[in-house]
């Protein structure tokens, strides 16, 4: 394989992975990482609390950039919609500055 074709392959891989673009629920590129993340499951951790509440709830879901937060929240949104609720999902591409330590 020539250097030009290797560079084309690397460029293709680099551009196929975008940590700023969340995966849609059921996307074939989704990889279940429960073993690495621990037992955290947004559908089980936040879903029942939202569904059972008699009042509006507001949830904060945090993690490192590119860790899959938006992807998981989109899965939760789909799950809630299937349960006949109307979730108000608002994603952001802006981080919150942390104070200096």
Biopython code that builds the backbone (N, CA, C, O; Angstrom):
import numpy as np
from Bio.PDB.StructureBuilder import StructureBuilder

atoms = [
    (1, "UNK", "N", (0.852, -1.169, 0.000)),
    (1, "UNK", "CA", (0.000, 0.000, 0.000)),
    (1, "UNK", "C", (0.902, 1.238, 0.000)),
    (1, "UNK", "O", (1.844, 1.328, 0.787)),
    (2, "UNK", "N", (0.609, 2.166, -0.870)),
    (2, "UNK", "CA", (1.438, 3.368, -0.981)),
    (2, "UNK", "C", (1.132, 4.331, 0.164)),
    (2, "UNK", "O", (0.100, 4.226, 0.827)),
    (3, "UNK", "N", (2.058, 5.276, 0.383)),
    (3, "UNK", "CA", (1.868, 6.284, 1.425)),
    (3, "UNK", "C", (0.616, 7.116, 1.184)),
    (3, "UNK", "O", (-0.083, 7.495, 2.124)),
    (4, "UNK", "N", (0.339, 7.398, -0.106)),
    (4, "UNK", "CA", (-0.848, 8.198, -0.435)),
    (4, "UNK", "C", (-2.122, 7.464, -0.024)),
    (4, "UNK", "O", (-3.032, 8.074, 0.537)),
    (5, "UNK", "N", (-2.194, 6.159, -0.300)),
    (5, "UNK", "CA", (-3.404, 5.416, 0.049)),
    (5, "UNK", "C", (-3.508, 5.204, 1.563)),
    (5, "UNK", "O", (-4.614, 5.191, 2.101)),
    (6, "UNK", "N", (-2.380, 5.039, 2.257)),
    (6, "UNK", "CA", (-2.405, 4.932, 3.722)),
    (6, "UNK", "C", (-2.923, 6.239, 4.310)),
    (6, "UNK", "O", (-3.745, 6.235, 5.226)),
    (7, "UNK", "N", (-2.433, 7.367, 3.772)),
    (7, "UNK", "CA", (-2.906, 8.663, 4.250)),
    (7, "UNK", "C", (-4.397, 8.840, 3.978)),
    (7, "UNK", "O", (-5.106, 9.426, 4.796)),
    (8, "UNK", "N", (-4.880, 8.346, 2.845)),
    (8, "UNK", "CA", (-6.310, 8.429, 2.537)),
    (8, "UNK", "C", (-7.133, 7.619, 3.539)),
    (8, "UNK", "O", (-8.191, 8.063, 3.984)),
    (9, "UNK", "N", (-6.641, 6.427, 3.890)),
    (9, "UNK", "CA", (-7.335, 5.584, 4.866)),
    (9, "UNK", "C", (-7.356, 6.277, 6.227)),
    (9, "UNK", "O", (-8.401, 6.335, 6.876)),
    (10, "UNK", "N", (-6.219, 6.797, 6.661)),
    (10, "UNK", "CA", (-6.142, 7.481, 7.960)),
    (10, "UNK", "C", (-7.053, 8.707, 7.972)),
    (10, "UNK", "O", (-7.745, 8.961, 8.957)),
    (11, "UNK", "N", (-7.051, 9.461, 6.881)),
    (11, "UNK", "CA", (-7.921, 10.635, 6.782)),
    (11, "UNK", "C", (-9.383, 10.220, 6.849)),
    (11, "UNK", "O", (-10.182, 10.885, 7.509)),
    (12, "UNK", "N", (-9.747, 9.133, 6.177)),
    (12, "UNK", "CA", (-11.119, 8.635, 6.218)),
    (12, "UNK", "C", (-11.540, 8.227, 7.620)),
    (12, "UNK", "O", (-12.650, 8.538, 8.050)),
    (13, "UNK", "N", (-10.660, 7.531, 8.337)),
    (13, "UNK", "CA", (-10.954, 7.108, 9.707)),
    (13, "UNK", "C", (-11.082, 8.328, 10.613)),
    (13, "UNK", "O", (-12.010, 8.416, 11.417)),
    (14, "UNK", "N", (-10.161, 9.253, 10.484)),
    (14, "UNK", "CA", (-10.172, 10.461, 11.302)),
    (14, "UNK", "C", (-11.486, 11.221, 11.128)),
    (14, "UNK", "O", (-12.062, 11.697, 12.107)),
    (15, "UNK", "N", (-11.955, 11.334, 9.902)),
    (15, "UNK", "CA", (-13.173, 12.096, 9.635)),
    (15, "UNK", "C", (-14.450, 11.309, 9.898)),
    (15, "UNK", "O", (-15.527, 11.899, 9.981)),
    (16, "UNK", "N", (-14.351, 9.997, 10.031)),
    (16, "UNK", "CA", (-15.528, 9.181, 10.337)),
    (16, "UNK", "C", (-15.889, 9.254, 11.813)),
    (16, "UNK", "O", (-17.033, 8.994, 12.187)),
    (17, "UNK", "N", (-14.929, 9.604, 12.649)),
    (17, "UNK", "CA", (-15.142, 9.671, 14.087)),
    (17, "UNK", "C", (-15.231, 11.135, 14.484)),
    (17, "UNK", "O", (-14.263, 11.884, 14.349)),
    (18, "UNK", "N", (-16.390, 11.537, 14.972)),
    (18, "UNK", "CA", (-16.597, 12.929, 15.378)),
    (18, "UNK", "C", (-17.171, 12.944, 16.790)),
    (18, "UNK", "O", (-18.363, 12.687, 16.961)),
    (19, "UNK", "N", (-16.358, 13.240, 17.812)),
    (19, "UNK", "CA", (-16.863, 13.216, 19.186)),
    (19, "UNK", "C", (-17.893, 14.306, 19.470)),
    (19, "UNK", "O", (-18.528, 14.293, 20.525)),
    (20, "UNK", "N", (-18.064, 15.246, 18.546)),
    (20, "UNK", "CA", (-19.031, 16.314, 18.747)),
    (20, "UNK", "C", (-20.393, 15.981, 18.136)),
    (20, "UNK", "O", (-21.340, 16.756, 18.277)),
    (21, "UNK", "N", (-20.497, 14.844, 17.465)),
    (21, "UNK", "CA", (-21.755, 14.439, 16.830)),
    (21, "UNK", "C", (-22.252, 13.173, 17.522)),
    (21, "UNK", "O", (-21.687, 12.097, 17.329)),
    (22, "UNK", "N", (-23.311, 13.298, 18.331)),
    (22, "UNK", "CA", (-23.803, 12.104, 19.027)),
    (22, "UNK", "C", (-24.441, 11.116, 18.063)),
    (22, "UNK", "O", (-24.974, 11.494, 17.020)),
    (23, "UNK", "N", (-24.375, 9.859, 18.429)),
    (23, "UNK", "CA", (-25.014, 8.810, 17.639)),
    (23, "UNK", "C", (-26.499, 8.779, 17.948)),
    (23, "UNK", "O", (-26.912, 9.000, 19.086)),
    (24, "UNK", "N", (-27.290, 8.507, 16.938)),
    (24, "UNK", "CA", (-28.728, 8.336, 17.129)),
    (24, "UNK", "C", (-28.979, 6.971, 17.779)),
    (24, "UNK", "O", (-28.184, 6.047, 17.605)),
    (25, "UNK", "N", (-30.084, 6.843, 18.530)),
    (25, "UNK", "CA", (-30.399, 5.542, 19.126)),
    (25, "UNK", "C", (-30.469, 4.447, 18.069)),
    (25, "UNK", "O", (-31.086, 4.626, 17.019)),
    (26, "UNK", "N", (-29.843, 3.331, 18.350)),
    (26, "UNK", "CA", (-29.839, 2.204, 17.427)),
    (26, "UNK", "C", (-28.815, 2.292, 16.317)),
    (26, "UNK", "O", (-28.802, 1.445, 15.425)),
    (27, "UNK", "N", (-27.949, 3.306, 16.353)),
    (27, "UNK", "CA", (-26.927, 3.458, 15.306)),
    (27, "UNK", "C", (-25.990, 2.252, 15.319)),
    (27, "UNK", "O", (-25.579, 1.801, 16.388)),
    (28, "UNK", "N", (-25.650, 1.727, 14.145)),
    (28, "UNK", "CA", (-24.778, 0.549, 14.098)),
    (28, "UNK", "C", (-23.379, 0.810, 14.637)),
    (28, "UNK", "O", (-22.674, -0.134, 14.993)),
    (29, "UNK", "N", (-22.966, 2.061, 14.703)),
    (29, "UNK", "CA", (-21.629, 2.385, 15.214)),
    (29, "UNK", "C", (-21.576, 2.394, 16.740)),
    (29, "UNK", "O", (-20.490, 2.466, 17.315)),
    (30, "UNK", "N", (-22.731, 2.323, 17.403)),
    (30, "UNK", "CA", (-22.763, 2.362, 18.868)),
    (30, "UNK", "C", (-22.123, 1.106, 19.451)),
    (30, "UNK", "O", (-22.416, -0.010, 19.022)),
    (31, "UNK", "N", (-21.259, 1.300, 20.419)),
    (31, "UNK", "CA", (-20.606, 0.201, 21.112)),
    (31, "UNK", "C", (-21.010, 0.279, 22.581)),
    (31, "UNK", "O", (-20.830, 1.316, 23.219)),
    (32, "UNK", "N", (-21.547, -0.797, 23.113)),
    (32, "UNK", "CA", (-21.942, -0.813, 24.519)),
    (32, "UNK", "C", (-20.688, -0.844, 25.381)),
    (32, "UNK", "O", (-19.858, -1.743, 25.248)),
    (33, "UNK", "N", (-20.555, 0.124, 26.251)),
    (33, "UNK", "CA", (-19.347, 0.251, 27.081)),
    (33, "UNK", "C", (-19.662, 0.084, 28.559)),
    (33, "UNK", "O", (-18.943, 0.614, 29.407)),
    (34, "UNK", "N", (-20.716, -0.637, 28.877)),
    (34, "UNK", "CA", (-21.123, -0.784, 30.270)),
    (34, "UNK", "C", (-20.020, -1.404, 31.126)),
    (34, "UNK", "O", (-19.855, -1.030, 32.287)),
    (35, "UNK", "N", (-19.274, -2.337, 30.568)),
    (35, "UNK", "CA", (-18.204, -2.976, 31.336)),
    (35, "UNK", "C", (-17.130, -1.966, 31.732)),
    (35, "UNK", "O", (-16.559, -2.058, 32.819)),
    (36, "UNK", "N", (-16.858, -1.006, 30.854)),
    (36, "UNK", "CA", (-15.840, 0.000, 31.135)),
    (36, "UNK", "C", (-16.383, 1.117, 32.026)),
    (36, "UNK", "O", (-15.651, 1.646, 32.862)),
    (37, "UNK", "N", (-17.638, 1.477, 31.860)),
    (37, "UNK", "CA", (-18.231, 2.579, 32.618)),
    (37, "UNK", "C", (-18.723, 2.146, 33.986)),
    (37, "UNK", "O", (-19.013, 2.988, 34.835)),
    (38, "UNK", "N", (-18.820, 0.865, 34.204)),
    (38, "UNK", "CA", (-19.431, 0.386, 35.426)),
    (38, "UNK", "C", (-20.901, 0.103, 35.160)),
    (38, "UNK", "O", (-21.312, -0.066, 34.012)),
    (39, "UNK", "N", (-21.668, 0.054, 36.194)),
    (39, "UNK", "CA", (-23.069, -0.319, 36.048)),
    (39, "UNK", "C", (-23.969, 0.858, 35.697)),
    (39, "UNK", "O", (-25.191, 0.711, 35.694)),
    (40, "UNK", "N", (-23.399, 2.014, 35.404)),
    (40, "UNK", "CA", (-24.201, 3.187, 35.062)),
    (40, "UNK", "C", (-24.987, 2.926, 33.781)),
    (40, "UNK", "O", (-24.431, 2.492, 32.773)),
    (41, "UNK", "N", (-26.270, 3.194, 33.839)),
    (41, "UNK", "CA", (-27.136, 3.041, 32.674)),
    (41, "UNK", "C", (-28.166, 4.153, 32.748)),
    (41, "UNK", "O", (-29.029, 4.151, 33.625)),
    (42, "UNK", "N", (-28.077, 5.090, 31.839)),
    (42, "UNK", "CA", (-28.941, 6.266, 31.887)),
    (42, "UNK", "C", (-30.414, 5.882, 31.816)),
    (42, "UNK", "O", (-31.252, 6.564, 32.405)),
    (43, "UNK", "N", (-30.744, 4.817, 31.114)),
    (43, "UNK", "CA", (-32.144, 4.388, 31.016)),
    (43, "UNK", "C", (-32.665, 3.917, 32.366)),
    (43, "UNK", "O", (-33.830, 4.135, 32.698)),
    (44, "UNK", "N", (-31.796, 3.268, 33.146)),
    (44, "UNK", "CA", (-32.205, 2.767, 34.458)),
    (44, "UNK", "C", (-31.995, 3.790, 35.559)),
    (44, "UNK", "O", (-32.744, 3.812, 36.536)),
    (45, "UNK", "N", (-30.979, 4.644, 35.412)),
    (45, "UNK", "CA", (-30.668, 5.616, 36.462)),
    (45, "UNK", "C", (-31.608, 6.819, 36.437)),
    (45, "UNK", "O", (-32.075, 7.257, 37.489)),
    (46, "UNK", "N", (-31.887, 7.352, 35.266)),
    (46, "UNK", "CA", (-32.711, 8.556, 35.163)),
    (46, "UNK", "C", (-34.131, 8.270, 34.691)),
    (46, "UNK", "O", (-35.066, 8.961, 35.094)),
    (47, "UNK", "N", (-34.300, 7.268, 33.849)),
    (47, "UNK", "CA", (-35.607, 6.982, 33.267)),
    (47, "UNK", "C", (-36.721, 6.789, 34.285)),
    (47, "UNK", "O", (-37.732, 7.487, 34.208)),
    (48, "UNK", "N", (-36.577, 5.866, 35.242)),
    (48, "UNK", "CA", (-37.652, 5.658, 36.215)),
    (48, "UNK", "C", (-37.961, 6.897, 37.050)),
    (48, "UNK", "O", (-39.123, 7.163, 37.358)),
    (49, "UNK", "N", (-36.941, 7.645, 37.413)),
    (49, "UNK", "CA", (-37.153, 8.867, 38.197)),
    (49, "UNK", "C", (-38.010, 9.862, 37.418)),
    (49, "UNK", "O", (-38.901, 10.497, 37.982)),
    (50, "UNK", "N", (-37.742, 9.991, 36.142)),
    (50, "UNK", "CA", (-38.510, 10.907, 35.302)),
    (50, "UNK", "C", (-39.933, 10.384, 35.114)),
    (50, "UNK", "O", (-40.893, 11.146, 35.226)),
    (51, "UNK", "N", (-40.072, 9.104, 34.832)),
    (51, "UNK", "CA", (-41.396, 8.532, 34.561)),
    (51, "UNK", "C", (-42.297, 8.511, 35.791)),
    (51, "UNK", "O", (-43.512, 8.668, 35.669)),
    (52, "UNK", "N", (-41.724, 8.321, 36.957)),
    (52, "UNK", "CA", (-42.534, 8.179, 38.176)),
    (52, "UNK", "C", (-42.844, 9.509, 38.854)),
    (52, "UNK", "O", (-43.727, 9.566, 39.710)),
    (53, "UNK", "N", (-42.158, 10.552, 38.501)),
    (53, "UNK", "CA", (-42.335, 11.835, 39.167)),
    (53, "UNK", "C", (-43.682, 12.454, 38.817)),
    (53, "UNK", "O", (-44.113, 12.415, 37.664)),
    (54, "UNK", "N", (-44.344, 13.027, 39.824)),
    (54, "UNK", "CA", (-45.605, 13.735, 39.618)),
    (54, "UNK", "C", (-45.372, 15.214, 39.290)),
    (54, "UNK", "O", (-46.331, 15.974, 39.157)),
    (55, "UNK", "N", (-44.142, 15.616, 39.164)),
    (55, "UNK", "CA", (-43.814, 17.000, 38.845)),
    (55, "UNK", "C", (-42.714, 17.007, 37.793)),
    (55, "UNK", "O", (-42.120, 15.971, 37.494)),
    (56, "UNK", "N", (-42.456, 18.159, 37.247)),
    (56, "UNK", "CA", (-41.361, 18.282, 36.289)),
    (56, "UNK", "C", (-40.045, 17.979, 36.980)),
    (56, "UNK", "O", (-39.856, 18.305, 38.152)),
    (57, "UNK", "N", (-39.144, 17.355, 36.249)),
    (57, "UNK", "CA", (-37.814, 17.093, 36.801)),
    (57, "UNK", "C", (-36.771, 17.705, 35.878)),
    (57, "UNK", "O", (-37.021, 17.942, 34.697)),
    (58, "UNK", "N", (-35.632, 17.946, 36.429)),
    (58, "UNK", "CA", (-34.496, 18.459, 35.661)),
    (58, "UNK", "C", (-33.302, 17.582, 36.022)),
    (58, "UNK", "O", (-32.964, 17.444, 37.198)),
    (59, "UNK", "N", (-32.673, 16.998, 35.026)),
    (59, "UNK", "CA", (-31.570, 16.070, 35.262)),
    (59, "UNK", "C", (-30.284, 16.637, 34.680)),
    (59, "UNK", "O", (-30.296, 17.238, 33.606)),
    (60, "UNK", "N", (-29.202, 16.453, 35.371)),
    (60, "UNK", "CA", (-27.883, 16.836, 34.882)),
    (60, "UNK", "C", (-27.078, 15.558, 34.711)),
    (60, "UNK", "O", (-26.957, 14.759, 35.639)),
    (61, "UNK", "N", (-26.540, 15.375, 33.541)),
    (61, "UNK", "CA", (-25.781, 14.159, 33.210)),
    (61, "UNK", "C", (-24.414, 14.612, 32.736)),
    (61, "UNK", "O", (-24.311, 15.264, 31.697)),
    (62, "UNK", "N", (-23.371, 14.288, 33.466)),
    (62, "UNK", "CA", (-22.042, 14.819, 33.174)),
    (62, "UNK", "C", (-21.049, 13.726, 32.822)),
    (62, "UNK", "O", (-21.293, 12.543, 33.059)),
    (63, "UNK", "N", (-19.933, 14.137, 32.257)),
    (63, "UNK", "CA", (-18.854, 13.222, 31.929)),
    (63, "UNK", "C", (-17.844, 13.901, 31.028)),
    (63, "UNK", "O", (-18.036, 15.041, 30.606)),
    (64, "UNK", "N", (-16.781, 13.199, 30.741)),
    (64, "UNK", "CA", (-15.714, 13.728, 29.892)),
    (64, "UNK", "C", (-16.195, 13.913, 28.462)),
    (64, "UNK", "O", (-17.105, 13.223, 28.001)),
    (65, "UNK", "N", (-15.573, 14.851, 27.773)),
    (65, "UNK", "CA", (-15.886, 15.113, 26.365)),
    (65, "UNK", "C", (-15.675, 13.846, 25.544)),
    (65, "UNK", "O", (-14.643, 13.185, 25.659)),
    (66, "UNK", "N", (-16.653, 13.519, 24.724)),
    (66, "UNK", "CA", (-16.540, 12.353, 23.852)),
    (66, "UNK", "C", (-16.850, 11.031, 24.526)),
    (66, "UNK", "O", (-16.637, 9.973, 23.934)),
    (67, "UNK", "N", (-17.357, 11.071, 25.772)),
    (67, "UNK", "CA", (-17.620, 9.836, 26.504)),
    (67, "UNK", "C", (-18.955, 9.193, 26.154)),
    (67, "UNK", "O", (-19.216, 8.054, 26.541)),
    (68, "UNK", "N", (-19.806, 9.918, 25.422)),
    (68, "UNK", "CA", (-21.080, 9.346, 25.006)),
    (68, "UNK", "C", (-22.288, 9.876, 25.746)),
    (68, "UNK", "O", (-23.348, 9.251, 25.712)),
    (69, "UNK", "N", (-22.161, 11.012, 26.416)),
    (69, "UNK", "CA", (-23.290, 11.567, 27.165)),
    (69, "UNK", "C", (-24.472, 11.875, 26.255)),
    (69, "UNK", "O", (-25.594, 11.453, 26.535)),
    (70, "UNK", "N", (-24.237, 12.599, 25.180)),
    (70, "UNK", "CA", (-25.332, 12.969, 24.276)),
    (70, "UNK", "C", (-25.953, 11.735, 23.649)),
    (70, "UNK", "O", (-27.174, 11.668, 23.502)),
    (71, "UNK", "N", (-25.146, 10.768, 23.281)),
    (71, "UNK", "CA", (-25.661, 9.524, 22.709)),
    (71, "UNK", "C", (-26.563, 8.823, 23.716)),
    (71, "UNK", "O", (-27.646, 8.362, 23.354)),
    (72, "UNK", "N", (-26.139, 8.736, 24.968)),
    (72, "UNK", "CA", (-26.942, 8.080, 25.996)),
    (72, "UNK", "C", (-28.229, 8.860, 26.267)),
    (72, "UNK", "O", (-29.288, 8.264, 26.460)),
    (73, "UNK", "N", (-28.138, 10.194, 26.282)),
    (73, "UNK", "CA", (-29.334, 10.997, 26.519)),
    (73, "UNK", "C", (-30.327, 10.889, 25.359)),
    (73, "UNK", "O", (-31.538, 10.949, 25.572)),
    (74, "UNK", "N", (-29.827, 10.732, 24.153)),
    (74, "UNK", "CA", (-30.730, 10.516, 23.016)),
    (74, "UNK", "C", (-31.414, 9.155, 23.119)),
    (74, "UNK", "O", (-32.572, 9.012, 22.726)),
    (75, "UNK", "N", (-30.710, 8.164, 23.643)),
    (75, "UNK", "CA", (-31.333, 6.861, 23.898)),
    (75, "UNK", "C", (-32.441, 7.002, 24.942)),
    (75, "UNK", "O", (-33.520, 6.427, 24.802)),
    (76, "UNK", "N", (-32.151, 7.788, 26.003)),
    (76, "UNK", "CA", (-33.139, 8.022, 27.049)),
    (76, "UNK", "C", (-34.355, 8.762, 26.472)),
    (76, "UNK", "O", (-35.495, 8.418, 26.783)),
    (77, "UNK", "N", (-34.116, 9.759, 25.648)),
    (77, "UNK", "CA", (-35.196, 10.519, 25.020)),
    (77, "UNK", "C", (-36.109, 9.589, 24.221)),
    (77, "UNK", "O", (-37.333, 9.670, 24.329)),
    (78, "UNK", "N", (-35.516, 8.715, 23.428)),
    (78, "UNK", "CA", (-36.300, 7.750, 22.630)),
    (78, "UNK", "C", (-37.103, 6.828, 23.543)),
    (78, "UNK", "O", (-38.276, 6.562, 23.283)),
    (79, "UNK", "N", (-36.478, 6.344, 24.604)),
    (79, "UNK", "CA", (-37.145, 5.455, 25.550)),
    (79, "UNK", "C", (-38.328, 6.165, 26.215)),
    (79, "UNK", "O", (-39.397, 5.577, 26.378)),
    (80, "UNK", "N", (-38.132, 7.427, 26.597)),
    (80, "UNK", "CA", (-39.205, 8.189, 27.223)),
    (80, "UNK", "C", (-40.344, 8.472, 26.240)),
    (80, "UNK", "O", (-41.516, 8.434, 26.613)),
    (81, "UNK", "N", (-39.996, 8.752, 25.000)),
    (81, "UNK", "CA", (-41.024, 8.982, 23.981)),
    (81, "UNK", "C", (-41.859, 7.718, 23.761)),
    (81, "UNK", "O", (-43.072, 7.796, 23.568)),
    (82, "UNK", "N", (-41.209, 6.565, 23.791)),
    (82, "UNK", "CA", (-41.931, 5.294, 23.637)),
    (82, "UNK", "C", (-42.845, 5.017, 24.820)),
    (82, "UNK", "O", (-43.797, 4.244, 24.710)),
    (83, "UNK", "N", (-42.550, 5.660, 25.973)),
    (83, "UNK", "CA", (-43.391, 5.514, 27.160)),
    (83, "UNK", "C", (-44.455, 6.617, 27.206)),
    (83, "UNK", "O", (-45.043, 6.867, 28.258)),
    (84, "UNK", "N", (-44.698, 7.267, 26.082)),
    (84, "UNK", "CA", (-45.737, 8.293, 25.929)),
    (84, "UNK", "C", (-45.470, 9.539, 26.769)),
    (84, "UNK", "O", (-46.410, 10.164, 27.262)),
    (85, "UNK", "N", (-44.218, 9.902, 26.935)),
    (85, "UNK", "CA", (-43.878, 11.165, 27.584)),
    (85, "UNK", "C", (-43.306, 12.111, 26.532)),
    (85, "UNK", "O", (-43.008, 11.700, 25.411)),
    (86, "UNK", "N", (-43.161, 13.354, 26.897)),
    (86, "UNK", "CA", (-42.618, 14.354, 25.982)),
    (86, "UNK", "C", (-41.358, 14.939, 26.616)),
    (86, "UNK", "O", (-41.429, 15.952, 27.312)),
    (87, "UNK", "N", (-40.216, 14.315, 26.382)),
    (87, "UNK", "CA", (-38.978, 14.839, 26.973)),
    (87, "UNK", "C", (-38.555, 16.130, 26.284)),
    (87, "UNK", "O", (-38.787, 16.320, 25.090)),
    (88, "UNK", "N", (-37.942, 16.994, 27.044)),
    (88, "UNK", "CA", (-37.414, 18.248, 26.521)),
    (88, "UNK", "C", (-35.893, 18.147, 26.594)),
    (88, "UNK", "O", (-35.283, 18.568, 27.577)),
    (89, "UNK", "N", (-35.297, 17.595, 25.567)),
    (89, "UNK", "CA", (-33.846, 17.385, 25.524)),
    (89, "UNK", "C", (-33.178, 18.606, 24.923)),
    (89, "UNK", "O", (-33.554, 19.058, 23.842)),
    (90, "UNK", "N", (-32.197, 19.133, 25.614)),
    (90, "UNK", "CA", (-31.414, 20.259, 25.114)),
    (90, "UNK", "C", (-29.940, 19.916, 25.269)),
    (90, "UNK", "O", (-29.403, 19.919, 26.377)),
    (91, "UNK", "N", (-29.300, 19.625, 24.160)),
    (91, "UNK", "CA", (-27.872, 19.362, 24.184)),
    (91, "UNK", "C", (-27.100, 20.663, 24.034)),
    (91, "UNK", "O", (-27.654, 21.681, 23.620)),
    (92, "UNK", "N", (-25.852, 20.621, 24.364)),
    (92, "UNK", "CA", (-25.006, 21.798, 24.205)),
    (92, "UNK", "C", (-23.635, 21.369, 23.714)),
    (92, "UNK", "O", (-23.146, 20.292, 24.056)),
    (93, "UNK", "N", (-23.043, 22.197, 22.933)),
    (93, "UNK", "CA", (-21.674, 21.946, 22.485)),
    (93, "UNK", "C", (-20.698, 22.811, 23.255)),
    (93, "UNK", "O", (-19.501, 22.821, 22.965)),
    (94, "UNK", "N", (-21.205, 23.528, 24.224)),
    (94, "UNK", "CA", (-20.357, 24.434, 24.985)),
    (94, "UNK", "C", (-20.134, 23.858, 26.366)),
    (94, "UNK", "O", (-21.075, 23.422, 27.029)),
    (95, "UNK", "N", (-18.900, 23.858, 26.792)),
    (95, "UNK", "CA", (-18.590, 23.394, 28.140)),
    (95, "UNK", "C", (-18.766, 24.511, 29.130)),
    (95, "UNK", "O", (-18.944, 25.673, 28.763)),
    (96, "UNK", "N", (-18.716, 24.151, 30.367)),
    (96, "UNK", "CA", (-18.782, 25.136, 31.437)),
    (96, "UNK", "C", (-17.380, 25.279, 32.015)),
    (96, "UNK", "O", (-16.766, 24.278, 32.383)),
    (97, "UNK", "N", (-16.863, 26.497, 32.102)),
    (97, "UNK", "CA", (-15.507, 26.654, 32.609)),
    (97, "UNK", "C", (-15.422, 26.248, 34.079)),
    (97, "UNK", "O", (-16.300, 26.563, 34.882)),
    (98, "UNK", "N", (-14.374, 25.562, 34.398)),
    (98, "UNK", "CA", (-14.157, 25.152, 35.777)),
    (98, "UNK", "C", (-13.275, 26.185, 36.475)),
    (98, "UNK", "O", (-12.387, 26.766, 35.850)),
    (99, "UNK", "N", (-13.512, 26.414, 37.754)),
    (99, "UNK", "CA", (-12.643, 27.357, 38.470)),
    (99, "UNK", "C", (-11.251, 26.770, 38.614)),
    (99, "UNK", "O", (-11.096, 25.549, 38.644)),
    (100, "UNK", "N", (-10.231, 27.623, 38.704)),
    (100, "UNK", "CA", (-8.857, 27.098, 38.880)),
    (100, "UNK", "C", (-8.726, 26.432, 40.248)),
    (100, "UNK", "O", (-9.339, 26.858, 41.227)),
    (101, "UNK", "N", (-7.929, 25.399, 40.291)),
    (101, "UNK", "CA", (-7.710, 24.678, 41.558)),
    (101, "UNK", "C", (-6.508, 25.199, 42.275)),
    (101, "UNK", "O", (-6.174, 24.711, 43.355)),
]
sb = StructureBuilder()
sb.init_structure("model")
sb.init_model(0)
sb.init_chain("A")
sb.init_seg("    ")
for serial, (resi, resn, name, xyz) in enumerate(atoms, 1):
    if name == "N":
        sb.init_residue(resn, " ", resi, " ")
    sb.init_atom(name, np.array(xyz, "f"), 0.0, 1.0, " ", f" {name:<3s}", serial, name[0])
structure = sb.get_structure()
